[in-house]
Amino acid sequence: MDFRQLGNSGLLVSTIALGTMTFGGKDVFGNVGHTDVDGARRQVDMCLDAGVNLIDTANMYSSGAAEEILGKALAGRRDTVLISSKVRLPMGDGPNDEGLSRRHILDQIDASLHRLGTDHLDIYHVHQWDGLTPLEETMQTLDSLVTSGKVRYLGVSNFSGWQLMKALCVADAHGYQRFVSNQIYYSLESRDAEYELVPASVDQGLGILVWSPLAGGLLSGKYRRDQQPEDGRHLTEWSEPPVRDEEKLYDTIDTLVEVASARGASPAQVALAYVLTKPAVTSVIVGARKDEQLADNLGAADLELSPEEVDRLDKVSAPDLIYPHWHQANLVASRFSEADLALHRPDR
């Protein structure tokens, strides 16, 4: 297992991290998995044996049950791993039971720490944008959590480019702690993040943690143009990620399977290794319904794709150059920075 520096922080993170959305299985999360405490212990054991040092969860996964299960699975060995959790989404029916207000953040950090059985989080991500709470309030509150020792590092997830930059500007203007990680959806199924979020992360020194790098299992190899699996989240009401171009998806899967077959690897391993070649990507977060799926995913840590293999995958999955990117590519490409090239360098 390799370790990469998380953005401009001093934190070293394994290139594969364990995700816990499958833990619990309450409500809509039952479509993803039903991992109980015993299953969580097995998965944690597998990950620790493989060298994984980051486990990612969220307060709203199964209404807190995922954090509780993770806390029990880590009992007596909490200091062997880094724990990331999140705040923003609804945790109740009241008007103040969601968002990034000072009230909600302070309530939820204590609740998460209690469920996890720890006195601190290594990374605390804001899970989504809150357009009602002033960013000064949010960033000052997050800064106070680092100062108090309840949180070591701050992260952001699912912001747009302008929202991310505004939050960083507010932090800089007031001397608050900055985000060091950007947790985003990024996969061969959808490379939308290359328009703004990957370049911004490169430019601003944020390490990217990738959620759903297998596109909810679409890139596992079991979904093919001429066949469908007997089970899987895309046969349920779970709708993430949305597939906008089915033909392009199957073209991508065809190429993915060809590359995997030639390497003697699984399609999932190739899909994970591909994302790990991208600028600013620190780690891919994998979760699994079954232990054998997790074992296969962990095998991606040992797979290094050739430039030719990456080029093939780049070309088949390339997003269109939307405005202003096509205009810049035509007129000013000679003065592109490394951040610009995060979008413009890959073969298309």
N, C-alpha and C positions, 0 to 999 in steps of 0.2 A: 504494500500500500504506500503510495506517495502522499506527501503532505505539502500543501501550498499555503502561502501567506494570504490571510484574508484581507484583501485590499491594502490600505495603508496602516493597518493595525499590526501589532506584534504577534497576533494569534495564528498558529499553524493548524490547519484543518485537513483532515483526510479527504482525498478526492472523491470518495464515496461516503455518503452519510445515510443514516437510517431515518426514514420517515415513519410517523406513527398514526397516520390517518386511518389505518386499518384497526387500530386498537379500540376496542369497545363495541362498535357496531350499533350505536344507538341512532334512532331516527333515520335520516337520509344516509348517514354514514354506514348503515347496514348494507348498502349497495356496494361498498368498497371492501368491507371485511368485517370479521367478528373476532379478532385476536383477543384472547383472554390473558390473564396474568401468566399462566404457564407458557402459553405461546409467545408472549412478549419476552419472557426470560430466555427461551430458546433462541429467539431472533437476536436479542442483545448478546447472548453468548457467541452466536455465529459471527456477529459483526466485530466484537472485541477480538475474537480469534483471528479475524481477517485484517485487523489493524485499524478499523473504523474508530474515530474518536469524537464524532459529532452525531447527536441524536436530535432530531427536529420534531417539535410538537406544536400544539396551539391550544389555547384555553377553550375554544369552541368545538374542537373535535369531540364528537359524541357528548357534547355539553359538559365537558370537564372530565369525562371518564378516561379519555386517552392519557391525560396527565396523571390521573390516579394510578392507572395500570403501569405507566412508565415508572412512576415513583416506587411502586412495589417491586417492579422488575429490577430496579437499580439499588434496592435497599442493601446497605453495607458496602457499596462500591460506587457511590455517586461520583467520587473524585477521579474515577478512571475515565470519565467522559466529559465532553462539553455538552451542555443542554441549551437548546434554543427553543423559545416559545414566542407566542404572539398575542396581540391585543388589538381590538377594534370592533369586531363583529358582535352581533347580539348575544348576550348571555342571560337574557330575561325579557320580560314583556314591558318593562317600564320605559319611559322616555329617555332615561339616563343610563339604560342598561346596554348601550352600545356607543361607539364613537371614540374619539381621541381627546376627550375633555380631561381636565385634571382629575375630576371626580372618578370617572370611569377607569382611567389608567391606574390610579392609586388603589382603587378597590380591587382591580383585577390582578395586579402584580402580587398582592398579598394572598389572594385566592389561589393563584398558580403556584406560588412557593409552597403553600400549605398542601396542595394536592400532590405536588412532586416530592415533598418531604425534604426540601433543601432550603438553604438560607440565601441562595443567589441563583441567578440565571447567567449563563456565560454570554448569550446573545438574546436580546429582546427586540423582536420585530414588530413594527406597526403593520398590521395585516392588510390594511386597505386605506384608501383616502377618506378623509372626513372633511367635506366642503363647508361645514358649519362652524367647526371649532377653529379659532384663530391659531395659526401655526406657532405664534409666539407662546401660546399657552401649552400646546403640545410639546414643543421642543424644550421649553423650560422644565416641564414636568419630567420628561425623559432624562434630561441632564441631572435632575435631582436624584433620580434612581441610581445613576452611576456614582454620584457623589456619596450617596448613602451606603453604597456597597451591595445593594440588592441586585444590581445589574452590572456586568463587566463591560459589555459592548452593545451598541445600538445598531439595529438593522431596519430596513424598509422592505415592503413587499407590495407588489401590484399597483404601484404609482405609475402615472404617465410621466413622460420626460419633463414637462414643464412643472408638474407637481413635485417631482424629485428635486429639481434645481431650485425651486422656491424654498423648499424645506431646508436644503443645504445653505442657501443664502441667509435664511433667518438664523440658523445655527451659527454661521460665521459672523454675522452682524452683532450677535449678542455674546459670542464666546462660549456658546453651548457645545456639548459633545456632538460630533457629527455621526451620521450613519457610516459604518464601515462595510456593511454588506447589503446587497440588493438581491432579494429572493424573488425570482421571476419564473414564469413559464417560458421554456425555450426547448425546442426539439426539432427533429427533422420534419415533423408534421407541420410545424408553424415556426418560422423564424422572424416573426413580427418584431421581436425584441431588438433586432439588428437595426431597425430604423432609428431609434432614439435611446433605448435603455442600455444597450451594450456600449455604444459610443460614450454615453454620459458616464457610465461606470468606469470605462477606461480613462476618461478625462479627469474624473473627480476622485479616482483612487478607491472605488468600491469593489469589493470582491463579490462575484456573482455566485449565488447558491441557486441551483436549478430545481424547481419543483416539476414533477411529472415529466421527466426527460424521455419517458417512453409513451407520452401522449395517452396516459390512462390505459396502457396496454396495447394500443393500436400498433405500436412498433415492436411488439414482442415476437412477431412472426406468426401468431395464431390467426390473425385477421388477414385474409388474402382476397384477391379479386374474385376468385371462384369458390371460396369456402368461408364459413363463419364458425367460430368455436361454439361449443355447447354451453359454456358459461363465460362470464366476463362482465365488467361493469357497463360496457356499451350495449349490453342486452337488457339493462335496467333503466330506471328513470334518470340515472346520473347522466348529465349532459356536458361535462367538461372533459376534454376540450371540444368545442364545436368544430365539426368538419365542414369547411366551406367549399372545398374542391375535392370531391371523392376520387376523380380520375387522377389528379396529381398525387393524392395520398397513395393510391395503389401503384402508380409509377415509382414513387419513392420506395414503397415497400418491396417492389420487385428488385430494385437495385440494391436495397439493403440486404435482402435475402441472398442475392448473388455474391455480394462482397463477403457476407458471413460464411457462405458455403465454401468459398475459395480459401478462407482463412481457417476453416475448421472451428469457427466460433458460432455462437447463437446470434440471431438478429438483435436481440436485446443488448447483448454485450457490445455489438458494433454501434448501435444507436447511442449507447452511453459513452463509449469511447469517442465517438464523433463530437458530441457536445463538449467533452473535456478538451478538445483541440481549440476551442474558441477563445478569443481574447477576454481576459478578466474572469473567466470561469474558474472558480476555486473548487467547487464540489457539486456533484449531482446527488439529489436526495431520492433514495429508492425505498419503496414500501412494497410489501407483498402479502397476498392472502395466504400463500403456502410457503413452507420453508424451502422447498426446492426452487421456487421462483427467486427467493432471496439469494440462495447459494449461486444460482446462475448469474444474477445481477452482480454479485460481489466479484465474479470472475472477470468483469470488465476492467478491474484495476490492473490486470496484467496484460491488457491488450493495447498495443500501440499501432494505430493505423498509419499506412504510408501516405505521403503527399498525394499520390495518384488515387488512392482509395477515398481520401477526403475530397479531392476534386470531383470525383464521380458523384459523391453524395451531395456536394455543394450544388452541382449543376441541376440535378433532378429535383432538388427541394428549394431552389432559389426563389425568394420572394420578388415580386415586381418592384422596380424602382419607382416609387411614388414621388410626387412633387414635394419638396424641391430637390430630391436626391438625383433624379434623372437630369435635371437642369444643371446641377453642380457637376455631375459626372461629365457632361458635355463641355463645360466651360472652364472649370477651375480645378480639375483633377491633379494638375501638376503641383499643387500646393496643399494637398491633403495631409492631415496629421494622422498619427496612429489611431486616434479616436474615429476619424472619418473612415479610415481603412477597415475598421471593424465591420462596416457595411460594404465597402466597395472593393476590398481585396479579394474575397472569395470568388472562385470561378462561377460564371453565370452562363 
